[in-house]
Every structure is written in C-alpha cells, then in structure tokens.
C-alpha cells in the first residue's frame, strides 16, 4: 500500500514539474522569437549586414589590399627584416608554362615592330613571410623567403581568370584558399610603396602612367619600386627592402636618401592580383613641394611611369577628404589609400585618425556610413 501511494505521488509530482517546465520553455521561446524579430527588423531598417572581409575599407572606398603585418603605429625597423633566398627558379605548371612562352613571343614581336614592350627582368617570387615579436618591447621581426622568378612568369600568372583546359582558372585553382597560401609561382611580384611628405607638410600623390603594366592610369603612392633580382642584388648579401624603396624614391622623384627619413609600416598582399609588398612613409628634411616639382623638370630617370603629380595638405581631414573625392574614390590603385592612411596613423596616432574618419563619413551631405 505504501509503495502504491508513493508511486502515485511521484507521478503527480512529475506531471506538475513537466507542466511547469513546458510553460517556462514556451514563454522563453516566445521571448527569444520576439527579440530575434526585433533584431531582424532593425537590421533590415539599416540595410544589409556588411560582408566580412579583411581587405582595406574606408567608407565607400574599397581596395583589395590585405595588411599582413603592421598597423601604422609601430615601425618595422630595417635591422629587423631578414631575407632568405632559395636560388632556384619557380616551376610553372605545364599549361602556364605555355602561357609564359606566349608572353615572350608577344613581347619580342612588339619590340621588333618598335612598339612599347616589357623587358623580362629577373625578379623574385615570395615563398613565405614569418613575423615574430621581440621579448623586450614586442617590436616586429620579419623573415621574408624568396625564390628566383622573372617578369614574364609574373605576366603569365597574372592571367588569373584565363581558363585552363578543364575550365578552371588560376584564381579558382590556386587562390581560393586565401592569398597567404598561394603557391610560389603565383607570387612573382614584390613591390615597395611610399607616402612622401614634403618639408612644407604636403603629401605627394602620383597618377600612374597609361603605359605601365599594372593598374595603369590610377592614382597611387608617392613612389613605388619592385624588388629586382638584378638591381637589388648585393652579392652574397640578401636584398634590403629599405634600399629598394630608396631606389624608387631616387628614380621617380630624384631625391637622395640623405634628404629624408624613411620608415617601413607594413607588409601587404594585393588579393586581387596576388602581389606582395611593403609600405613606407618618408619625411623630407628641407625639400618643399615646389622643390620636387622643379626637380622633375630637370629630369627623373623613371618619370615615364607617372603622368601627373599632385599635393595635398598632410593633415587628417584633408587627406581623408581627398581620398574620398567623388572623382577619385573609384580610381585609386589598390595600394594608394592604404599607404596614405597608415602614414596618417604614424604621424597622428590611430585614435585621432579613426575619430576624424568616423566624423567625416557621418557628416551631413554624405550618404556613406561606416
């Protein structure tokens, strides 16, 4: 009898607990559904959720540039960069080797006809980048690993959307898993770019020539230079990225390295073209914008690479406004806005630059919002 009574009581208690739990769960789910509906309505009222991306964004301005290392505030010192070169050529897959042969024949034909052509300069392919931190102040130390390549290999691999026999493309086959994991033969370019500021505090901005092979006609950095196996070789000593940038400043602006202070700010990858690079800022000691323009009139070795030189006050709001000009926002190279923005951070600090950027993007008359 006691056992029967105990069992009945347990059933009643269990039923009551189950009922209470069901009511609680129902109320909880209704509350969560209501919250989700409210959140969804808020999202819809604000527009679509932004796409997740690591590429550079500045309001309406987008460039396919991934900053691999560097934030503008901390300098990557010249003594903290080590380059290791494996002195063997990258090997192209058979189909791409045939594309390279086509490039060579076409450039030779253009040369024979007396037309503009591209010389097959020896360069490097990036096989890897390792960045570590010092134990004292966590300053970055970088090791860049390279192999031998040449410009025609670069031109062949830049046909990223050309179809192979099986219908795939280099972009789909080799870059789909991310730019940092691409095979070495797809990384046959390393370029240096600088934001150069004159002694009278003006930022130099150049427009690329229509004759250059990469991003012709776009507005870009103050000067740029590609790492060359012929021009930047130092015998048994590896190349120096600071020296590559110094060469670019000398060849494109006719400025000697004694006339400015140079700092490296970042390693980058152009994710659309699979091109590695390094970004710098340079501060001129005495030369003004007028001095630079006067020097260009007296001859610059690589003057043909740029068709126009402009200057903008190197302050946060003028530079951001300049980058977002309606006639300019869609005609930047992938690197120009990035190197200028990091140079602002180097001079004024991230907090001030980000606050000013947010204020400008939210100012009356602008449709673009962060």
C-alpha positions in Angstrom: 0.0 0.0 0.0 2.8 2.4 0.9 4.6 1.6 -2.3 1.5 2.2 -4.4 0.9 5.6 -2.6 4.5 6.6 -3.1 4.4 5.8 -6.8 1.2 7.7 -7.4 2.6 10.7 -5.6 5.7 10.6 -7.8 3.6 10.5 -10.9 1.7 13.5 -9.8 4.8 15.5 -8.9 6.5 14.5 -12.2 3.5 15.7 -14.2 3.4 19.0 -12.3 7.1 19.6 -12.9 6.7 18.7 -16.6 3.8 21.1 -17.0 5.8 23.9 -15.3 8.9 23.2 -17.5 6.7 23.3 -20.6 5.2 26.6 -19.7 8.6 28.1 -18.9 10.1 26.9 -22.2 7.2 28.2 -24.2 7.5 31.7 -22.6 11.3 31.7 -23.1 11.0 30.7 -26.8 8.3 33.4 -27.4 10.6 36.0 -25.8 13.6 34.9 -27.9 11.5 34.9 -31.0 10.2 38.4 -30.3 13.8 39.6 -29.7 15.0 37.9 -32.9 12.2 39.6 -34.9 13.0 42.9 -33.4 16.7 42.5 -34.2 15.9 41.4 -37.8 13.7 44.5 -38.3 16.5 46.7 -37.1 18.9 45.1 -39.5 16.5 45.5 -42.4 15.9 49.1 -41.5 19.7 49.7 -41.6 20.3 47.8 -44.8 22.1 44.6 -45.4 24.7 43.3 -43.0 28.2 44.2 -44.1 30.3 41.5 -45.7 33.0 40.1 -43.6 36.4 41.0 -45.2 40.0 41.7 -44.2 40.6 44.0 -47.2 41.0 47.7 -46.8 37.8 49.7 -46.3 37.3 53.5 -45.9 33.6 54.2 -46.2 32.7 53.8 -49.9 36.4 53.3 -50.8 37.4 49.6 -51.1 40.7 48.2 -52.3 41.8 44.6 -52.5 44.7 45.1 -50.1 45.3 42.8 -47.1 47.6 44.2 -44.5 49.5 41.1 -43.4 51.6 42.8 -40.7 51.7 46.4 -39.4 49.3 49.0 -38.1 51.0 52.3 -38.9 51.9 53.0 -35.2 54.8 50.6 -35.0 57.8 50.8 -37.3 59.3 47.7 -38.8 63.0 48.6 -38.5 65.5 48.0 -41.2 67.6 45.8 -39.0 64.6 43.7 -38.1 64.0 42.4 -41.6 65.8 39.3 -42.8 65.5 38.0 -46.4 66.3 34.4 -47.2 66.8 33.5 -50.8 66.5 30.0 -52.3 68.5 30.4 -55.5 66.2 28.2 -57.7 63.6 29.1 -60.3 59.9 28.7 -59.5 58.4 25.9 -61.7 55.2 26.7 -63.6 52.6 24.0 -64.3 52.7 22.9 -68.0 49.7 25.0 -69.2 51.0 28.1 -67.5 54.5 27.5 -68.9 52.8 27.6 -72.4 51.2 31.0 -71.4 54.6 32.3 -70.5 56.0 31.3 -73.9 53.1 33.2 -75.5 54.0 36.3 -73.4 57.7 36.0 -74.5 56.8 35.8 -78.2 54.3 38.7 -78.0 56.8 41.0 -76.3 59.5 40.1 -78.7 57.1 40.8 -81.6 56.2 44.2 -80.1 59.9 45.0 -79.7 60.6 44.0 -83.3 57.9 46.4 -84.5 59.3 49.2 -82.5 56.3 49.3 -80.1 56.1 49.6 -76.3 57.1 46.3 -74.8 58.0 44.8 -71.4 61.5 43.6 -70.7 61.9 40.2 -69.0 63.6 41.5 -65.9 64.8 38.9 -63.3 62.8 39.2 -60.1 61.7 37.2 -57.1 58.8 35.1 -56.0 57.6 35.1 -52.4 57.6 31.7 -50.8 56.7 32.8 -47.3 56.7 35.5 -44.6 57.3 34.8 -40.9 56.8 37.6 -38.3 57.7 37.3 -34.7 58.0 39.7 -31.7 61.0 40.7 -29.6 60.6 39.7 -25.9 61.6 43.2 -24.7 59.2 45.6 -26.4 57.3 43.3 -28.8 58.8 45.0 -31.8 58.1 43.1 -35.1 60.9 41.0 -36.7 60.3 39.6 -40.2 61.8 36.9 -42.3 60.9 37.1 -46.0 61.6 34.0 -48.0 62.1 34.2 -51.8 62.9 32.2 -54.9 64.0 33.2 -58.4 61.5 34.3 -61.0 61.2 36.8 -63.9 58.7 39.3 -65.2 57.3 37.1 -68.0 56.5 34.5 -65.4 54.7 37.2 -63.5 52.8 38.3 -66.6 51.7 34.7 -67.3 50.5 34.1 -63.8 48.6 37.5 -63.8 46.1 35.9 -66.3 44.1 35.0 -63.3 40.8 34.5 -65.0 42.0 32.7 -68.1 40.6 29.2 -68.4 42.7 26.0 -68.3 41.7 23.0 -70.4 39.5 21.7 -67.7 37.6 25.0 -67.4 39.1 26.2 -64.1 41.2 29.4 -63.8 44.4 30.2 -61.8 42.3 32.3 -59.5 39.9 29.4 -58.7 42.6 26.7 -58.6 45.4 28.4 -56.7 43.9 31.4 -54.8 40.6 30.1 -53.5 42.0 29.0 -50.1 43.4 32.5 -49.4 46.3 34.8 -50.6 48.7 33.7 -47.9 48.6 30.1 -49.0 49.1 30.6 -52.8 51.9 28.5 -54.4 55.2 30.3 -55.0 54.8 30.6 -58.8 51.7 32.7 -58.2 53.6 35.2 -56.1 56.2 36.5 -58.6 56.0 40.2 -57.5 57.1 42.2 -54.5 56.6 46.0 -54.7 57.5 48.8 -52.3 55.4 52.0 -52.0 55.9 55.2 -50.0 53.8 58.1 -48.7 56.2 61.0 -49.0 55.7 64.3 -47.1 57.5 67.5 -48.0 59.2 69.9 -45.6 56.2 72.2 -46.0 53.9 69.4 -44.9 52.3 68.4 -48.2 51.7 64.7 -49.3 52.9 63.8 -52.8 50.3 61.8 -54.8 51.1 60.5 -58.3 49.0 59.2 -61.1 50.3 56.1 -62.8 51.1 56.2 -66.5 48.9 54.5 -69.0 52.0 52.7 -70.2 52.8 50.7 -67.1 51.8 47.0 -66.9 49.9 47.1 -63.6 47.0 49.3 -62.7 47.6 52.0 -65.4 46.0 55.4 -65.1 45.2 55.1 -61.4 46.1 57.5 -58.6 48.7 55.9 -56.3 51.5 56.3 -53.8 54.2 59.0 -53.9 56.7 56.5 -55.4 56.9 52.7 -55.9 59.5 50.2 -56.9 59.6 46.5 -57.5 62.2 44.2 -56.0 64.6 43.3 -58.7 67.0 40.4 -58.8 69.4 42.3 -61.0 69.2 45.8 -59.5 68.8 44.9 -55.8 71.3 42.0 -55.6 74.1 42.6 -53.1 76.4 39.7 -54.0 76.3 37.2 -51.2 74.2 39.5 -49.0 70.4 39.4 -49.5 68.5 42.4 -50.8 67.3 45.2 -48.4 63.7 46.3 -48.7 64.6 49.8 -47.4 67.2 50.1 -50.2 64.6 49.0 -52.8 62.3 51.9 -51.6 65.2 54.3 -51.6 65.9 53.4 -55.2 62.3 54.0 -56.1 62.3 57.5 -54.5 65.5 58.3 -56.3 64.3 57.1 -59.7 60.8 58.6 -59.6 61.3 61.8 -57.6 65.1 62.4 -57.9 65.5 62.6 -54.1 68.6 61.3 -52.4 68.3 59.1 -49.3 70.2 61.8 -47.3 67.2 64.2 -47.8 64.5 62.3 -45.9 63.8 59.9 -43.0 62.3 56.6 -44.1 60.2 54.1 -42.1 58.5 50.9 -43.0 55.0 50.4 -41.8 53.5 47.2 -43.2 53.7 44.0 -45.3 50.7 43.6 -47.6 49.2 41.4 -50.3 47.0 42.7 -53.2 44.5 39.9 -53.0 43.0 40.6 -56.5 46.4 40.3 -58.2 48.3 38.2 -55.7 51.1 40.8 -55.4 53.1 41.1 -52.2 54.5 44.4 -51.0 55.9 46.7 -48.3 54.6 50.2 -47.3 56.7 53.1 -46.2 56.5 56.7 -45.1 59.2 59.3 -45.8 59.6 62.8 -44.3 61.7 65.2 -46.3 64.1 67.4 -44.2 64.3 70.5 -46.3 62.7 70.0 -49.8 59.3 71.6 -50.4 56.6 70.6 -52.9 57.9 73.4 -55.2 61.4 71.9 -55.0 60.1 68.5 -56.0 58.2 69.9 -59.0 61.3 71.8 -60.1 63.5 68.7 -59.9 61.0 66.8 -62.2 61.5 69.5 -64.8 65.3 68.8 -64.7 64.9 65.1 -65.4 63.9 62.0 -63.5 65.1 58.5 -64.5 61.6 56.9 -64.3 59.4 59.9 -65.0 57.5 58.0 -67.7 56.0 55.7 -65.0 53.8 58.6 -63.8 51.8 61.1 -65.7 50.8 63.6 -63.0 51.9 64.8 -59.6 49.6 66.4 -57.0 50.0 67.6 -53.4 47.5 67.7 -50.5 48.0 69.1 -47.0 49.2 66.3 -44.8 46.6 66.6 -42.1 44.0 64.0 -41.2 40.8 65.7 -42.6 42.3 67.0 -45.8 43.8 63.6 -46.7 40.7 61.6 -45.9 38.6 64.1 -47.8 41.0 63.8 -50.8 40.8 60.0 -50.7 37.0 60.1 -50.9 36.7 62.7 -53.6 33.8 61.7 -55.9 36.1 62.0 -59.0 38.8 59.9 -57.3 37.2 57.3 -55.0 36.9 54.7 -57.7 40.2 55.5 -59.5 42.8 54.6 -56.8 45.4 51.9 -57.1 45.0 49.1 -54.6 47.9 50.5 -52.5 47.5 54.3 -52.6 44.8 54.7 -50.0 46.3 52.1 -47.7 49.8 53.6 -47.6 48.4 57.2 -47.1 46.1 56.1 -44.3 48.9 54.2 -42.4 51.1 57.3 -42.8 48.4 59.4 -41.2 48.3 56.9 -38.3 52.1 57.0 -38.0 52.1 60.8 -37.7 48.9 61.5 -35.7 48.1 58.2 -33.9 45.3 55.7 -34.6 42.7 57.1 -32.2 42.8 60.6 -33.7 42.7 59.3 -37.3 39.9 56.9 -36.7 37.8 59.5 -34.8 38.3 62.1 -37.6 37.5 59.5 -40.3 34.2 58.5 -38.5 33.3 62.2 -38.2 33.9 62.9 -41.8 32.0 59.8 -43.0 29.0 60.7 -40.9 29.0 64.4 -41.7 25.9 66.0 -43.4 25.8 65.6 -47.1 27.4 62.2 -47.1 25.4 59.1 -48.0 28.1 56.7 -46.9 28.3 55.4 -43.3 30.8 53.3 -41.5 
